[in-house]
Amino acid sequence: MMDGNLQNDIEKVVEADRAHVWHHLTQHKPFETGEPRIIVEGRGMRVWDQHGKEFLDAVSGGVWTVNVGYGRERIANAVRDQLIKLNYFAGSAGSIPGAQFSEKLISRMPGMSRVYYTNSGSEANEKAFKMVRQIAHKRYGGKKHKILYRDRDYHGSTIGAMSCGGQDERNVQYGPFAGGFVRVPHCMEYRAQWDLTGEDYGQRAADAIEEVILAEGPDTVGALCLEPVTAGGGVITPPEGYWPRVQEICRKYDILLHIDEVVCGVGRTGTHWFGYQHYGIEPDFVTMAKGVASGYAAIACCVTNERVFEMFKEDMTDPLDYFRDISTFGGCTAGPAAALENVAIIEEEGLLENTTVMGDYMLDQLRALQDKHKVIGDVRGKGLFLGAELVSDRTSREPVPEKQAQAVVAECNAAGVIIGVTNRSVPGFNNTLCYSPALISTRDDIDQIVAATDTALTRVFG
Ligand SMILES: Cc1ncc(COP(=O)(O)O)c(C=O)c1O
């Protein structure tokens, strides 16, 4: 129970928010009569809103970000100390935490060598796109500049990143988009595009990429940009056989491979630091953001291998030869200072292992729910990154109307558990419940999340 003064203050906060804040991804009409949600405090896996109501957060800050949980004083202290010593200097110079974090990160990414700091996942992806285009100009007279992206994948909210976006509902009304981005089919077996299963399906889905390359002309295609496990497009784990074939195709046509680890990166998928490391992939670019510092400070990185880096320092006499790019807040020191502690916590607390064990447990529990509720058509996931796709008919796999999927989320919310759902993503497919609890999750936490989902499904679907 909040005391009177605090209650008064929080009412003012709610009023200020209602009057002036434009919330992300939100229709504001309901706030004319109702209240926006204000999250006031967080500890571990739990957050409290303006009414003091406690929630178990099964989505790590709403968008798979707070990987080590809330209230980590150790990260806050490291950031504070660093801010007092040096808060900022442009990224054309180095910084102590920037150098230290790059070394730590690269030691966990065999084959990669350079870290370019920026401040959001979208921006990290834009950096990779710019590098690909500059390489095309430096090496191929501008011809090999096209970037392939996949149906259902998402790479960010800027116009450039949306030009590379495979979620049409996000893009509606925001065009025209940039040219030079070409779509390839998704690899989701549950929504099969070919009458095959298992490894045959995976290889066929990868062959579909080759077909696009051949249609465009391999000498025009510079890079392929993919999420290792697609997030907002439906939590899509790749089918067997997919990644080895994708890698083979990239090598065959000298196409740079850009892996977007904005969601999967830094432990989310368990066992390995990055999603791509489960599949033996050797990327040229790896972009990351959300979990890098668990949201304690803004930090994103575009990481490259030495082969890419070398192409930007070939000719000292050419004033245009190097990567002519800057990100103002890429020079903030709070990000790498927080990221250093974040990675140390993951290691010291064994969170990669915990994520695998708890992820497997949660997958089993969700599959048990699938036996009970016929509305769950499919359960997918890797580590603590899971989805349950809701269908009105298991045979036709017709997605449930999005209002019903949202009703499940609302029921969980009312019961004090925050879960997610694919939202304004693939038209007609805003029907996958999303779970990404912090890497510190315990069995009890997962039992609560699954129990809330169970009750919510019963209430909405009977
Ligand atoms: C896979 C993926 N890439 C990129 C982004 C964009 O990141 P940001 O919102 O930090 O720009 C997101 C955000 O959800 C994402 O899910």
The ligand as an SDF file (V2000), in Angstrom:
LIG
                    3D

 16 16  0  0  0  0  0  0  0  0999 V2000
   15.3280   -9.2160  -34.5190 C   0  0  0  0  0  0  0  0  0  0  0  0
   15.3060   -7.7520  -34.2660 C   0  0  0  0  0  0  0  0  0  0  0  0
   16.1770   -6.9550  -34.9000 N   0  0  0  0  0  0  0  0  0  0  0  0
   16.2160   -5.6280  -34.6940 C   0  0  0  0  0  0  0  0  0  0  0  0
   15.3400   -5.0110  -33.8220 C   0  0  0  0  0  0  0  0  0  0  0  0
   15.3720   -3.5230  -33.6380 C   0  0  0  0  0  0  0  0  0  0  0  0
   15.9660   -3.1890  -32.4470 O   0  0  0  0  0  0  0  0  0  0  0  0
   15.7330   -1.7360  -31.8030 P   0  0  0  0  0  0  0  0  0  0  0  0
   14.3060   -1.6720  -31.3700 O   0  0  0  0  0  0  0  0  0  0  0  0
   16.7240   -1.6920  -30.6840 O   0  0  0  0  0  0  0  0  0  0  0  0
   16.0500   -0.7410  -32.8690 O   0  0  0  0  0  0  0  0  0  0  0  0
   14.4180   -5.8060  -33.1130 C   0  0  0  0  0  0  0  0  0  0  0  0
   13.4810   -5.1790  -32.1510 C   0  0  0  0  0  0  0  0  0  0  0  0
   12.5450   -5.7720  -31.6860 O   0  0  0  0  0  0  0  0  0  0  0  0
   14.3820   -7.1940  -33.3620 C   0  0  0  0  0  0  0  0  0  0  0  0
   13.4760   -7.9810  -32.7470 O   0  0  0  0  0  0  0  0  0  0  0  0
  1  2  1  0
  2  3  1  0
  2 15  2  0
  3  4  2  0
  4  5  1  0
  5  6  1  0
  5 12  2  0
  6  7  1  0
  7  8  1  0
  8  9  2  0
  8 10  1  0
  8 11  1  0
 12 13  1  0
 12 15  1  0
 13 14  2  0
 15 16  1  0
M  END
$$$$
